[in-house]
Amino acid sequence: MVLWIDQRWKNAIEKHLNGETLQEHLENVLDELCNQLPEREYERISHEIQSEAAARRAVKEAARTYARPLFEHSFFHIPRHICIFKRLRCLVFQG
């Protein structure tokens, strides 16, 4: 969520928030509103968010590439869509 507010409005509001920033105040208000949702709906949404985050982490982890130096016993885990092994083999045997 993005909130665009003129700096003058922000400064004026924060003067009345007793040391709390506008962002902190709005986060607290949103937390209170979320806590007022029916428990089932709150749990469903929380579960969906956690599942989506776990799926993103799994995709990111699966896309990682691991390598050791070429002149030791080499091991590469390269995503299937990358055909870099042929290029490396050509470079090693031509070099």
C-alpha positions, -999 to 999 in steps of 0.1 A, spaced: 0 0 0 13 34 -9 1 66 6 10 99 -10 6 129 13 21 163 12 49 168 37 31 197 53 1 175 61 24 147 74 43 171 97 11 187 110 -4 153 118 28 140 135 28 170 158 -4 156 173 7 120 176 27 123 208 61 111 194 46 85 171 53 87 134 24 88 109 36 55 95 36 38 130 2 52 137 -13 40 104 3 5 109 -13 3 144 -47 14 130 -44 -13 103 -34 -39 128 -65 -30 149 -87 -33 119 -72 -67 109 -77 -79 145 -114 -70 142 -119 -94 113 -137 -127 120 -112 -152 133 -118 -176 104 -112 -149 78 -81 -137 96 -67 -173 98 -75 -179 61 -58 -148 49 -28 -154 72 -24 -189 59 -26 -178 22 1 -151 28 24 -176 45 18 -202 18 26 -177 -10 58 -166 8 69 -202 12 63 -209 -25 83 -178 -35 112 -190 -12 111 -225 -28 112 -210 -63 141 -188 -54 160 -217 -37 154 -240 -68 169 -213 -91 202 -211 -71 234 -223 -88 262 -240 -68 297 -245 -81 332 -255 -70 365 -247 -88 369 -264 -121 402 -282 -114 389 -302 -84 363 -328 -86 336 -304 -99 300 -305 -91 274 -281 -106 238 -278 -99 225 -258 -127 188 -252 -135 177 -272 -165 169 -242 -186 205 -231 -186 228 -250 -210 260 -235 -196 278 -269 -190 285 -273 -228 300 -239 -229 322 -246 -198 334 -279 -213 344 -262 -245 363 -235 -227 382 -261 -205 391 -284 -234 401 -255 -257 421 -237 -231 
